[in-house]
Amino acid sequence: MPAAAEPFPSAPGAPAFSPLYQQIKALLLKSLSAGEWLPGQVIPSEIELAARFGVSQGTVRKAIDEMATENVLVRRQGKGTFVATHAEQETQYRFLRLMPDDANPDGSPPALQRRLLDCRRMRAPLEVARLLALKSGESAVQVRRLLLAGRDGELRPVVLDDLWLPGSLFKGLTLERMMAWRGPLYRLFEAEFAVHMIRAEEKLRAVAADADAATVLDVPVGTPLLSVERLSFTYGNRPVELRRGLYHTANHHYRNELS
C-alpha cells in the first residue's frame, strides 16, 4: 500500500481552512527546513509530490510556482525544480542593492571586494538577541567587514558591515575560515552551516559618520552615510542574521525594483 500522505499543518488560533496549495507549500517548506532537500538539489517531480500528498498535480504546481516567485525554488526547463542556492550567479547578491553610479546597463552585480576585520563570539546584546529571537544569555557571532570598490587597483571603502549570527547555528565560524572562503558569505553559511537565507527585511535611514565609522571608511567625521539594517530569515520565518551596514554613497546609490 502507498504511504499515507502527511497530515496538513495547522497553526494554533488560525482559521481551520486555508487554500490547499498553501497547505502543500507549508509541507514543502517543512521538508526544506528539515534538510530533506538541500540547496542546489532537485526536488521530486510534481507527479511524485502529488502522489505523496494525495492532491492534484495542479495543486502542487501552484505551490511550487509561488515558491519559485519567492526565490525559494528555481525551475529549470527540461531539468526539474531545484532548491535555490546562493551559489547561482543570479542569486549570489540579490540582497545587495548598492550600485556604482556608472553601473553597467545590464544591472550586473557591483564589483566589490571584501575585507574581513573581525570575528568574535560573545553573549548577544539585548537588542540583537531580541531581533534574532535568542534567549537571554545565548551567544552570538559578530562579524565586521568592509566592502571596497575602485578601479586600477585604487580601492576605497564603500560599506562597513556589522553582522550578528546565532552562535548555536554557526559553531566553528572563525575569521580564518571566512578569509579562506572565496565566494559570497551567504554561500559559506549555506554550504558549511546549512543556513540558507531566503528573504530579508530592511530599514534605511540617513546618518552622519561618527569617529569609529569615519576612521574605518576613511571619511571625515559627519560625512552623510546611508544606514541599512537588514534582518534575514531562513525557512519557517526564523531570523538568522542581523546586518547593520553603513554605506558611503558619494559614488554609489541604493537601487531597488518595485512591482
Backbone torsions as a table, in degrees:
resi	resn	phi	psi	omega
1	MET	NA	143.7	178.7
2	PRO	-67.5	152.4	179.5
3	ALA	-64.2	143.8	179.7
4	ALA	-68.4	144.7	178.3
5	ALA	-65.6	144.6	178.4
6	GLU	-65.1	139.3	-179.8
7	PRO	-59.9	144.0	178.2
8	PHE	-71.2	141.8	-176.6
9	PRO	-75.7	156.2	172.6
10	SER	-143.9	144.7	-178.3
11	ALA	-101.2	141.8	178.5
12	PRO	-58.2	131.9	178.0
13	GLY	80.4	-3.3	-178.8
14	ALA	-86.0	157.6	176.1
15	PRO	-56.7	148.9	-176.4
16	ALA	-66.6	-24.6	-175.8
17	PHE	-113.0	138.7	168.2
18	SER	-142.6	153.8	-178.5
19	PRO	-52.7	142.9	-175.1
20	LEU	-59.2	-39.6	-178.1
21	TYR	-66.5	-29.5	176.8
22	GLN	-68.9	-34.6	176.3
23	GLN	-66.9	-39.0	177.0
24	ILE	-66.4	-40.5	176.9
25	LYS	-59.4	-43.1	179.1
26	ALA	-61.8	-39.2	178.3
27	LEU	-68.0	-38.5	177.6
28	LEU	-65.4	-41.4	177.5
29	LEU	-64.5	-35.3	177.1
30	LYS	-63.3	-41.5	178.2
31	SER	-66.5	-39.0	177.5
32	LEU	-64.2	-43.8	-179.8
33	SER	-63.3	-34.0	180.0
34	ALA	-79.7	-5.2	178.5
35	GLY	82.3	17.9	178.5
36	GLU	-62.9	-39.2	175.0
37	TRP	-126.2	125.9	-175.8
38	LEU	-93.2	159.9	177.2
39	PRO	-52.4	131.2	-179.0
40	GLY	92.8	-13.9	-179.1
41	GLN	-87.5	152.0	176.4
42	VAL	-80.8	142.3	176.1
43	ILE	-95.8	166.0	178.7
44	PRO	-58.4	158.5	-179.1
45	SER	-67.8	165.2	178.6
46	GLU	-60.6	-37.2	179.6
47	ILE	-64.4	-44.1	180.0
48	GLU	-64.9	-41.9	-179.8
49	LEU	-68.7	-36.7	177.6
50	ALA	-62.0	-41.5	178.1
51	ALA	-67.5	-38.5	-178.8
52	ARG	-62.5	-42.1	-175.2
53	PHE	-97.5	-6.0	178.3
54	GLY	70.8	37.6	179.5
55	VAL	-129.8	177.6	180.0
56	SER	-77.5	158.0	176.6
57	GLN	-62.9	-35.3	179.2
58	GLY	-62.7	-36.5	178.3
59	THR	-65.7	-43.7	178.0
60	VAL	-63.0	-42.3	-178.5
61	ARG	-61.0	-40.9	-179.5
62	LYS	-64.3	-39.5	177.9
63	ALA	-64.5	-43.4	-179.2
64	ILE	-68.6	-38.4	177.5
65	ASP	-57.1	-44.4	-178.8
66	GLU	-66.8	-38.9	179.7
67	MET	-69.7	-30.5	176.0
68	ALA	-71.2	-38.6	176.8
69	THR	-61.9	-33.1	-179.2
70	GLU	-87.0	5.4	179.0
71	ASN	64.9	24.4	173.7
72	VAL	-85.9	-36.9	176.9
73	LEU	-122.3	159.4	179.2
74	VAL	-130.7	124.2	176.1
75	ARG	-87.9	137.3	175.9
76	ARG	-127.5	117.6	-175.2
77	GLN	-55.0	124.9	176.8
78	GLY	79.7	-3.5	-177.3
79	LYS	-118.8	-27.9	179.7
80	GLY	123.5	-165.0	-179.4
81	THR	-114.5	131.3	-174.1
82	PHE	-119.5	154.5	172.9
83	VAL	-72.0	128.6	-179.3
84	ALA	-60.3	145.5	-179.4
85	THR	-140.1	147.8	177.4
86	HIS	-75.8	1.4	175.4
87	ALA	-77.1	-19.4	-177.7
88	GLU	-79.1	139.2	-174.4
89	GLN	-56.1	-41.0	-174.5
90	GLU	-75.1	-12.8	-179.8
91	THR	-115.8	-1.6	-177.2
92	GLN	-59.4	-41.9	-172.6
93	TYR	-121.0	30.7	-172.3
94	ARG	-71.3	-14.5	175.6
95	PHE	-93.6	-8.8	-178.9
96	LEU	-93.2	113.9	-174.0
97	ARG	-106.9	8.0	-179.5
98	LEU	-83.5	127.5	-178.5
99	MET	-129.2	143.3	173.5
100	PRO	-68.0	151.1	-179.4
101	ASP	-62.2	-28.0	178.1
102	ASP	-103.0	39.7	-177.5
103	ALA	-62.5	155.4	177.1
104	ASN	-64.2	144.3	-179.9
105	PRO	-58.5	-25.8	-178.3
106	ASP	-78.1	-2.2	177.4
107	GLY	71.6	23.7	179.4
108	SER	-62.9	153.5	-176.2
109	PRO	-58.0	147.9	180.0
110	PRO	-65.4	146.0	178.9
111	ALA	-84.5	86.9	-179.4
112	LEU	-111.2	144.2	176.5
113	GLN	-109.6	144.2	-176.4
114	ARG	-98.0	137.6	172.1
115	ARG	-130.7	111.0	-178.5
116	LEU	-81.2	133.7	-175.7
117	LEU	-107.3	-35.4	-174.7
118	ASP	-163.8	154.5	173.1
119	CYS	-150.7	119.5	-178.0
120	ARG	-142.0	151.6	178.7
121	ARG	-109.0	132.6	-176.5
122	MET	-155.7	172.1	172.6
123	ARG	-67.1	131.5	-176.1
124	ALA	-66.0	128.5	172.0
125	PRO	-56.8	155.0	-172.8
126	LEU	-55.7	-46.1	-177.6
127	GLU	-67.4	-37.8	177.3
128	VAL	-65.5	-43.9	179.2
129	ALA	-61.3	-39.8	-179.6
130	ARG	-64.2	-46.8	-177.0
131	LEU	-69.5	-32.8	179.8
132	LEU	-92.2	6.3	178.5
133	ALA	57.2	42.2	177.4
134	LEU	-95.9	152.7	176.2
135	LYS	-78.1	156.6	178.5
136	SER	-57.4	128.8	179.0
137	GLY	93.2	-10.2	179.0
138	GLU	-68.8	152.8	-178.0
139	SER	-87.3	157.5	175.0
140	ALA	-138.9	157.0	175.4
141	VAL	-105.8	125.8	176.3
142	GLN	-105.2	128.0	178.3
143	VAL	-120.4	131.9	175.6
144	ARG	-118.0	133.6	-179.1
145	ARG	-147.9	160.8	173.1
146	LEU	-113.8	143.9	166.5
147	LEU	-110.7	131.3	-175.6
148	LEU	-121.5	149.8	179.2
149	ALA	-137.6	158.2	177.8
150	GLY	158.7	179.3	-179.6
151	ARG	-133.5	158.9	177.6
152	ASP	56.3	35.9	175.5
153	GLY	78.3	-0.6	179.9
154	GLU	-97.2	90.8	-177.9
155	LEU	-91.6	139.4	178.2
156	ARG	-125.4	140.6	177.1
157	PRO	-62.3	135.6	-179.8
158	VAL	-121.2	-37.9	-177.2
159	VAL	-133.1	131.6	169.5
160	LEU	-108.6	115.3	-176.6
161	ASP	-110.6	135.1	166.1
162	ASP	-115.7	118.3	-178.6
163	LEU	-107.9	138.9	174.3
164	TRP	-121.7	128.7	-176.7
165	LEU	-129.0	144.6	177.0
166	PRO	-61.3	125.9	-177.3
167	GLY	-60.7	-34.6	-177.3
168	SER	-66.8	-26.5	-178.9
169	LEU	-90.0	-17.2	-173.6
170	PHE	-124.1	46.6	175.5
171	LYS	-66.8	131.5	179.2
172	GLY	91.1	-0.7	177.3
173	LEU	-76.6	122.4	-179.0
174	THR	-132.7	165.7	177.4
175	LEU	-61.5	-41.1	-179.1
176	GLU	-64.5	-38.6	-179.5
177	ARG	-65.8	-40.3	179.2
178	MET	-71.4	-36.9	-179.2
179	MET	-67.0	-29.2	179.4
180	ALA	-79.0	-13.4	-177.4
181	TRP	-85.0	131.2	-175.0
182	ARG	-98.3	-14.6	-177.8
183	GLY	-98.6	-170.3	177.2
184	PRO	-61.5	147.2	179.9
185	LEU	-62.1	-34.3	179.2
186	TYR	-62.4	-31.9	176.9
187	ARG	-70.5	-36.6	174.7
188	LEU	-62.4	-46.2	-179.8
189	PHE	-60.4	-37.6	-178.3
190	GLU	-72.6	-46.6	-172.5
191	ALA	-75.6	-36.5	-172.3
192	GLU	-110.3	-14.1	-179.5
193	PHE	-125.4	2.1	177.3
194	ALA	56.3	36.0	176.5
195	VAL	-115.6	114.7	-176.0
196	HIS	-113.7	120.4	179.1
197	MET	-82.4	124.0	-177.6
198	ILE	-113.5	-20.7	176.9
199	ARG	-157.1	166.3	-178.2
200	ALA	-149.0	153.6	172.5
201	GLU	-118.5	141.9	-177.1
202	GLU	-129.6	149.3	170.3
203	LYS	-125.0	131.4	-178.8
204	LEU	-120.4	141.6	173.6
205	ARG	-154.9	157.6	176.6
206	ALA	-88.9	135.0	179.8
207	VAL	-137.3	169.0	174.0
208	ALA	-108.1	140.4	-177.6
209	ALA	-63.9	126.1	172.6
210	ASP	-84.7	-177.1	-174.1
211	ALA	-62.0	-41.2	-178.6
212	ASP	-65.5	-50.7	-179.5
213	ALA	-63.3	-38.5	-179.2
214	ALA	-63.1	-39.5	179.4
215	THR	-65.6	-46.7	-176.0
216	VAL	-70.8	-39.2	-178.6
217	LEU	-86.7	-4.5	178.0
218	ASP	59.5	51.5	177.0
219	VAL	-133.5	161.2	176.8
220	PRO	-66.3	148.5	173.1
221	VAL	-57.2	136.5	-179.2
222	GLY	92.7	-3.7	178.1
223	THR	-60.0	134.3	177.7
224	PRO	-63.5	130.8	177.9
225	LEU	-130.1	157.6	173.0
226	LEU	-100.8	120.1	177.4
227	SER	-93.1	124.2	-179.6
228	VAL	-122.2	114.1	175.1
229	GLU	-104.9	120.0	-176.3
230	ARG	-120.3	129.2	173.9
231	LEU	-111.8	116.8	-176.5
232	SER	-103.3	146.7	-174.5
233	PHE	-123.9	151.4	170.7
234	THR	-108.3	-167.2	-179.0
235	TYR	-55.1	147.6	178.8
236	GLY	75.7	16.6	178.7
237	ASN	60.8	31.3	179.7
238	ARG	-87.8	122.8	177.8
239	PRO	-73.2	131.0	-175.2
240	VAL	-131.3	-1.5	176.0
241	GLU	-156.5	131.6	170.2
242	LEU	-112.9	122.6	-176.9
243	ARG	-124.5	123.9	177.4
244	ARG	-116.8	114.1	-175.7
245	GLY	-118.2	144.5	172.6
246	LEU	-113.1	118.9	-174.0
247	TYR	-106.7	126.5	173.8
248	HIS	-92.9	113.1	-169.1
249	THR	-107.0	27.6	178.2
250	ALA	-61.1	-37.4	-179.0
251	ASN	-124.5	13.5	-179.5
252	HIS	-135.1	165.4	176.5
253	HIS	-142.1	157.9	177.8
254	TYR	-93.9	120.2	-173.7
255	ARG	-117.4	131.4	177.9
256	ASN	-137.2	153.7	177.2
257	GLU	-113.4	129.1	-178.6
258	LEU	-113.4	141.0	178.4
259	SER	-145.2	NA	NA
